[in-house]
Amino acid sequence: MALSRGVTRTSVIAALAVAALPVVLAAQVPASASAASEVGQPVVAAASGPEPMRAEALMATVRRLASEEFGGRAAGTEGNARARAYVRERFVAAQLRPGMGDRFEQTFTLTPRARGGATAMPVTGTNLIGRCEGRRPDLPAIVLSAHFDHLGTRAGQMYPGADDNASGVAVLLAIAEVCRTAPFARTLIMAAFDAEENGLQGARAFVDALPVPRERLALNVNLDMVARADKGELYAAGTRHTPVLRALLQPVATRAPVTLRFGHDDPATGRDDWTQQSDHGVFHTAGLPFVYFGVEDHADYHRPTDTPDRVNGEVFAKVAATILDALRALDAGWPVP
């Protein structure tokens, strides 16, 4: 998650608004569940329930990404490059196809945030983009995203970023493995974004240079801070902007092994509006629908104490299963023009 869900977000949201493209979602998706039939029919039958996800495998990924080997994964650092190499290895192991022509890497120039009055020099950021081909290549793809960068090491203290966002990457990689043996109807474009903590710069680079024509994208499903569901709650934000999403996700909420709530996407709520608070905000600004899965803030957010030992692996596995079930539902039910 890029910034604290508080007053420091105001300037970032204002800056994004200046560069915003008009957001006209009503023309892209139906305004209600009943309107879905006006633009097309579901692709396949909806999923019947969540598929299990292995807590051990998810936690192994979180521990690796949050380890000292990667030094907090700050954009432009050696630790970030090592983390990227690890994620790339996992893309290859999952048999994802390169998503940027013949390569996984999408490079861009970013300016890290300067601290203590220092002048930050531009460095190269690198997204990793893979593809799991769907059974229906004629259908617009879903972008499944999670940022792999974090805050690095500051004043000699490493910020591990277990929940933020080793957890989202762990779920993305687990879904990549599932997709290898049980592909979706739609192609999944798997995006491990860099430089989210630097103002969503990796996602912005992706949307500015999409690997497929814009009309070939259905929506973005973004994962950021999904492990610490300490109260057994997971939020799905974005349904207020695109109401048909709620109709598709309500059955998932009914059968989910955790409490799936809708909200945190109302501009009238001020700081509680998460619309621009992670990489999905860039897609929203560009007029593309999104669903953002995340948990409420906790005391370890953006602190050196955001460590794997504070994650309940069994609860995390239930969250991951809920996200996979939701992705299946969106894949099956998203209206076909």
C-alpha positions as a Python dict, from the first residue, in 0.01 Angstrom:
ca = {
    (1, 'M'): (0, 0, 0),
    (2, 'A'): (151, 325, -115),
    (3, 'L'): (74, 556, 177),
    (4, 'S'): (-95, 558, 513),
    (5, 'R'): (-473, 562, 479),
    (6, 'G'): (-480, 913, 621),
    (7, 'V'): (-417, 1280, 557),
    (8, 'T'): (-90, 1223, 368),
    (9, 'R'): (-290, 1077, 80),
    (10, 'T'): (-463, 1404, -1),
    (11, 'S'): (-180, 1551, -207),
    (12, 'V'): (-129, 1227, -398),
    (13, 'I'): (-495, 1196, -487),
    (14, 'A'): (-501, 1559, -600),
    (15, 'A'): (-196, 1502, -819),
    (16, 'L'): (-355, 1197, -976),
    (17, 'A'): (-671, 1392, -1043),
    (18, 'V'): (-479, 1654, -1239),
    (19, 'A'): (-353, 1392, -1482),
    (20, 'A'): (-675, 1194, -1483),
    (21, 'L'): (-850, 1089, -1797),
    (22, 'P'): (-1230, 1110, -1792),
    (23, 'V'): (-1375, 809, -1616),
    (24, 'V'): (-1688, 690, -1791),
    (25, 'L'): (-1758, 340, -1673),
    (26, 'A'): (-2129, 331, -1750),
    (27, 'A'): (-2052, 285, -2118),
    (28, 'Q'): (-1827, -14, -2046),
    (29, 'V'): (-2032, -223, -1804),
    (30, 'P'): (-2395, -243, -1699),
    (31, 'A'): (-2511, -19, -1417),
    (32, 'S'): (-2682, -306, -1236),
    (33, 'A'): (-2702, -682, -1235),
    (34, 'S'): (-3028, -669, -1429),
    (35, 'A'): (-2855, -468, -1700),
    (36, 'A'): (-2601, -742, -1765),
    (37, 'S'): (-2829, -915, -2014),
    (38, 'E'): (-2836, -600, -2224),
    (39, 'V'): (-2467, -627, -2314),
    (40, 'G'): (-2417, -1002, -2325),
    (41, 'Q'): (-2429, -1333, -2142),
    (42, 'P'): (-2195, -1491, -1886),
    (43, 'V'): (-1903, -1681, -2036),
    (44, 'V'): (-1940, -2005, -1840),
    (45, 'A'): (-2132, -2133, -1540),
    (46, 'A'): (-2036, -1959, -1218),
    (47, 'A'): (-1801, -2130, -974),
    (48, 'S'): (-1969, -2341, -707),
    (49, 'G'): (-1733, -2266, -421),
    (50, 'P'): (-1380, -2169, -318),
    (51, 'E'): (-1091, -2393, -415),
    (52, 'P'): (-855, -2466, -125),
    (53, 'M'): (-521, -2282, -106),
    (54, 'R'): (-223, -2418, 86),
    (55, 'A'): (-120, -2210, 387),
    (56, 'E'): (230, -2359, 386),
    (57, 'A'): (301, -2257, 28),
    (58, 'L'): (158, -1909, 73),
    (59, 'M'): (358, -1849, 390),
    (60, 'A'): (678, -1980, 231),
    (61, 'T'): (646, -1712, -37),
    (62, 'V'): (576, -1441, 219),
    (63, 'R'): (876, -1544, 430),
    (64, 'R'): (1105, -1540, 129),
    (65, 'L'): (997, -1199, 4),
    (66, 'A'): (1009, -1050, 355),
    (67, 'S'): (1354, -1195, 426),
    (68, 'E'): (1678, -1002, 474),
    (69, 'E'): (1791, -1137, 136),
    (70, 'F'): (1567, -879, -31),
    (71, 'G'): (1631, -594, 213),
    (72, 'G'): (1278, -455, 210),
    (73, 'R'): (1252, -450, -173),
    (74, 'A'): (1267, -71, -221),
    (75, 'A'): (1246, 29, -587),
    (76, 'G'): (1586, 83, -746),
    (77, 'T'): (1781, -122, -489),
    (78, 'E'): (1976, -447, -519),
    (79, 'G'): (1727, -611, -284),
    (80, 'N'): (1444, -513, -515),
    (81, 'A'): (1631, -663, -811),
    (82, 'R'): (1682, -990, -620),
    (83, 'A'): (1312, -999, -530),
    (84, 'R'): (1223, -938, -893),
    (85, 'A'): (1449, -1226, -1002),
    (86, 'Y'): (1273, -1454, -752),
    (87, 'V'): (927, -1356, -880),
    (88, 'R'): (1046, -1405, -1238),
    (89, 'E'): (1165, -1755, -1150),
    (90, 'R'): (821, -1830, -1012),
    (91, 'F'): (658, -1698, -1330),
    (92, 'V'): (872, -1937, -1533),
    (93, 'A'): (799, -2229, -1298),
    (94, 'A'): (426, -2163, -1336),
    (95, 'Q'): (474, -2175, -1715),
    (96, 'L'): (343, -1825, -1768),
    (97, 'R'): (415, -1680, -2109),
    (98, 'P'): (604, -1352, -2130),
    (99, 'G'): (357, -1066, -2131),
    (100, 'M'): (571, -800, -2297),
    (101, 'G'): (635, -955, -2635),
    (102, 'D'): (921, -1201, -2581),
    (103, 'R'): (1006, -1091, -2226),
    (104, 'F'): (852, -1054, -1882),
    (105, 'E'): (1023, -726, -1800),
    (106, 'Q'): (873, -383, -1859),
    (107, 'T'): (1122, -114, -1761),
    (108, 'F'): (1053, 250, -1685),
    (109, 'T'): (1227, 548, -1526),
    (110, 'L'): (1125, 644, -1174),
    (111, 'T'): (1239, 898, -919),
    (112, 'P'): (1256, 750, -568),
    (113, 'R'): (1121, 959, -285),
    (114, 'A'): (1404, 1159, -128),
    (115, 'R'): (1442, 1146, 249),
    (116, 'G'): (1615, 1386, 485),
    (117, 'G'): (1652, 1663, 229),
    (118, 'A'): (1859, 1452, -10),
    (119, 'T'): (1816, 1478, -386),
    (120, 'A'): (1686, 1154, -536),
    (121, 'M'): (1829, 1052, -871),
    (122, 'P'): (1615, 875, -1130),
    (123, 'V'): (1656, 497, -1143),
    (124, 'T'): (1511, 216, -1351),
    (125, 'G'): (1201, 42, -1227),
    (126, 'T'): (1091, -294, -1365),
    (127, 'N'): (748, -452, -1376),
    (128, 'L'): (708, -822, -1444),
    (129, 'I'): (423, -912, -1679),
    (130, 'G'): (319, -1270, -1756),
    (131, 'R'): (26, -1436, -1928),
    (132, 'C'): (-177, -1744, -1847),
    (133, 'E'): (-366, -1809, -2166),
    (134, 'G'): (-740, -1859, -2133),
    (135, 'R'): (-965, -2111, -2298),
    (136, 'R'): (-1142, -1827, -2484),
    (137, 'P'): (-875, -1607, -2645),
    (138, 'D'): (-1152, -1403, -2809),
    (139, 'L'): (-1255, -1259, -2471),
    (140, 'P'): (-1098, -949, -2314),
    (141, 'A'): (-836, -1036, -2053),
    (142, 'I'): (-828, -975, -1679),
    (143, 'V'): (-524, -801, -1531),
    (144, 'L'): (-438, -959, -1195),
    (145, 'S'): (-190, -734, -1016),
    (146, 'A'): (14, -711, -696),
    (147, 'H'): (313, -488, -626),
    (148, 'F'): (634, -654, -510),
    (149, 'D'): (825, -346, -393),
    (150, 'H'): (822, -206, -40),
    (151, 'L'): (1006, 54, 169),
    (152, 'G'): (1356, -96, 188),
    (153, 'T'): (1594, -25, 476),
    (154, 'R'): (1584, 305, 663),
    (155, 'A'): (1817, 417, 940),
    (156, 'G'): (1954, 65, 958),
    (157, 'Q'): (1611, -96, 998),
    (158, 'M'): (1463, -319, 731),
    (159, 'Y'): (1094, -289, 651),
    (160, 'P'): (998, -647, 560),
    (161, 'G'): (655, -573, 412),
    (162, 'A'): (508, -915, 483),
    (163, 'D'): (149, -800, 449),
    (164, 'D'): (243, -502, 231),
    (165, 'N'): (277, -662, -13),
    (166, 'A'): (451, -997, -1),
    (167, 'S'): (103, -1129, 73),
    (168, 'G'): (-49, -1002, -252),
    (169, 'V'): (242, -1142, -455),
    (170, 'A'): (206, -1478, -277),
    (171, 'V'): (-160, -1501, -381),
    (172, 'L'): (-80, -1389, -737),
    (173, 'L'): (186, -1661, -767),
    (174, 'A'): (-46, -1923, -616),
    (175, 'I'): (-314, -1834, -871),
    (176, 'A'): (-54, -1858, -1148),
    (177, 'E'): (10, -2217, -1037),
    (178, 'V'): (-363, -2292, -1034),
    (179, 'C'): (-403, -2140, -1379),
    (180, 'R'): (-139, -2372, -1520),
    (181, 'T'): (-354, -2679, -1454),
    (182, 'A'): (-702, -2524, -1446),
    (183, 'P'): (-701, -2224, -1682),
    (184, 'F'): (-966, -1957, -1679),
    (185, 'A'): (-1195, -1877, -1971),
    (186, 'R'): (-1021, -1541, -2009),
    (187, 'T'): (-650, -1486, -2035),
    (188, 'L'): (-500, -1362, -1711),
    (189, 'I'): (-233, -1095, -1746),
    (190, 'M'): (-28, -1137, -1429),
    (191, 'A'): (134, -808, -1331),
    (192, 'A'): (390, -784, -1050),
    (193, 'F'): (426, -409, -1030),
    (194, 'D'): (733, -220, -910),
    (195, 'A'): (740, 124, -744),
    (196, 'E'): (389, 122, -600),
    (197, 'E'): (533, 277, -287),
    (198, 'N'): (673, 558, -505),
    (199, 'G'): (332, 681, -613),
    (200, 'L'): (197, 393, -823),
    (201, 'Q'): (468, 450, -1084),
    (202, 'G'): (490, 90, -1204),
    (203, 'A'): (117, 63, -1265),
    (204, 'R'): (120, 398, -1441),
    (205, 'A'): (400, 279, -1672),
    (206, 'F'): (195, -32, -1751),
    (207, 'V'): (-127, 156, -1831),
    (208, 'D'): (69, 409, -2039),
    (209, 'A'): (216, 127, -2253),
    (210, 'L'): (-35, -157, -2244),
    (211, 'P'): (83, -487, -2397),
    (212, 'V'): (-260, -536, -2559),
    (213, 'P'): (-512, -292, -2704),
    (214, 'R'): (-718, -123, -2434),
    (215, 'E'): (-1041, -276, -2563),
    (216, 'R'): (-888, -621, -2501),
    (217, 'L'): (-892, -562, -2123),
    (218, 'A'): (-1199, -642, -1915),
    (219, 'L'): (-1092, -520, -1571),
    (220, 'N'): (-815, -506, -1311),
    (221, 'V'): (-815, -722, -998),
    (222, 'N'): (-559, -579, -758),
    (223, 'L'): (-419, -748, -447),
    (224, 'D'): (-249, -534, -183),
    (225, 'M'): (-231, -624, 187),
    (226, 'V'): (-439, -940, 196),
    (227, 'A'): (-278, -1147, 474),
    (228, 'R'): (-368, -970, 797),
    (229, 'A'): (-740, -1039, 810),
    (230, 'D'): (-709, -1040, 1187),
    (231, 'K'): (-1086, -1013, 1233),
    (232, 'G'): (-1156, -1258, 952),
    (233, 'E'): (-1260, -975, 717),
    (234, 'L'): (-1156, -902, 358),
    (235, 'Y'): (-1274, -599, 163),
    (236, 'A'): (-1362, -578, -205),
    (237, 'A'): (-1349, -215, -316),
    (238, 'G'): (-1470, -91, -652),
    (239, 'T'): (-1830, -208, -663),
    (240, 'R'): (-1961, 145, -606),
    (241, 'H'): (-1790, 258, -925),
    (242, 'T'): (-1901, -49, -1123),
    (243, 'P'): (-2221, -190, -965),
    (244, 'V'): (-2232, -509, -1173),
    (245, 'L'): (-1927, -624, -976),
    (246, 'R'): (-2131, -653, -660),
    (247, 'A'): (-2387, -874, -830),
    (248, 'L'): (-2107, -1106, -942),
    (249, 'L'): (-1929, -1108, -606),
    (250, 'Q'): (-2230, -1135, -374),
    (251, 'P'): (-2256, -1515, -417),
    (252, 'V'): (-1884, -1535, -337),
    (253, 'A'): (-1942, -1341, -17),
    (254, 'T'): (-2222, -1578, 79),
    (255, 'R'): (-2002, -1888, 59),
    (256, 'A'): (-1664, -1739, 153),
    (257, 'P'): (-1466, -1890, 444),
    (258, 'V'): (-1395, -1532, 561),
    (259, 'T'): (-1627, -1231, 578),
    (260, 'L'): (-1612, -1057, 240),
    (261, 'R'): (-1729, -698, 275),
    (262, 'F'): (-1793, -432, 12),
    (263, 'G'): (-1693, -71, 60),
    (264, 'H'): (-1402, 171, 96),
    (265, 'D'): (-1483, 316, -246),
    (266, 'D'): (-1712, 610, -165),
    (267, 'P'): (-1550, 953, -225),
    (268, 'A'): (-1777, 1099, 43),
    (269, 'T'): (-1593, 897, 310),
    (270, 'G'): (-1267, 1087, 260),
    (271, 'R'): (-978, 893, 410),
    (272, 'D'): (-1177, 569, 405),
    (273, 'D'): (-1204, 581, 25),
    (274, 'W'): (-936, 343, -108),
    (275, 'T'): (-1003, 413, -475),
    (276, 'Q'): (-664, 578, -536),
    (277, 'Q'): (-463, 409, -264),
    (278, 'S'): (-295, 132, -460),
    (279, 'D'): (-222, 33, -820),
    (280, 'H'): (-589, -13, -911),
    (281, 'G'): (-623, 366, -887),
    (282, 'V'): (-430, 404, -1211),
    (283, 'F'): (-673, 173, -1391),
    (284, 'H'): (-968, 362, -1246),
    (285, 'T'): (-823, 695, -1357),
    (286, 'A'): (-785, 550, -1708),
    (287, 'G'): (-1152, 445, -1709),
    (288, 'L'): (-1098, 72, -1658),
    (289, 'P'): (-1308, -114, -1399),
    (290, 'F'): (-1130, -258, -1096),
    (291, 'V'): (-1179, -471, -789),
    (292, 'Y'): (-932, -415, -509),
    (293, 'F'): (-894, -683, -241),
    (294, 'G'): (-735, -574, 86),
    (295, 'V'): (-765, -571, 462),
    (296, 'E'): (-802, -291, 712),
    (297, 'D'): (-490, -115, 840),
    (298, 'H'): (-314, -267, 1140),
    (299, 'A'): (-54, -147, 1387),
    (300, 'D'): (234, -293, 1180),
    (301, 'Y'): (144, -112, 858),
    (302, 'H'): (455, 55, 709),
    (303, 'R'): (661, -44, 1012),
    (304, 'P'): (958, -278, 1061),
    (305, 'T'): (718, -502, 1254),
    (306, 'D'): (524, -603, 939),
    (307, 'T'): (678, -949, 964),
    (308, 'P'): (564, -1297, 857),
    (309, 'D'): (529, -1423, 1214),
    (310, 'R'): (234, -1185, 1260),
    (311, 'V'): (39, -1352, 979),
    (312, 'N'): (-204, -1631, 1066),
    (313, 'G'): (-136, -1874, 783),
    (314, 'E'): (-467, -2055, 806),
    (315, 'V'): (-667, -1733, 787),
    (316, 'F'): (-445, -1614, 502),
    (317, 'A'): (-520, -1935, 310),
    (318, 'K'): (-893, -1870, 352),
    (319, 'V'): (-847, -1517, 219),
    (320, 'A'): (-654, -1652, -81),
    (321, 'A'): (-927, -1909, -151),
    (322, 'T'): (-1187, -1632, -140),
    (323, 'I'): (-988, -1422, -389),
    (324, 'L'): (-951, -1718, -623),
    (325, 'D'): (-1324, -1789, -600),
    (326, 'A'): (-1396, -1422, -675),
    (327, 'L'): (-1164, -1430, -976),
    (328, 'R'): (-1344, -1739, -1107),
    (329, 'A'): (-1678, -1562, -1063),
    (330, 'L'): (-1558, -1252, -1246),
    (331, 'D'): (-1411, -1467, -1523),
    (332, 'A'): (-1739, -1654, -1562),
    (333, 'G'): (-1986, -1370, -1520),
    (334, 'W'): (-1828, -1059, -1664),
    (335, 'P'): (-2063, -953, -1946),
    (336, 'V'): (-1957, -1021, -2302),
    (337, 'P'): (-2028, -727, -2537),
}
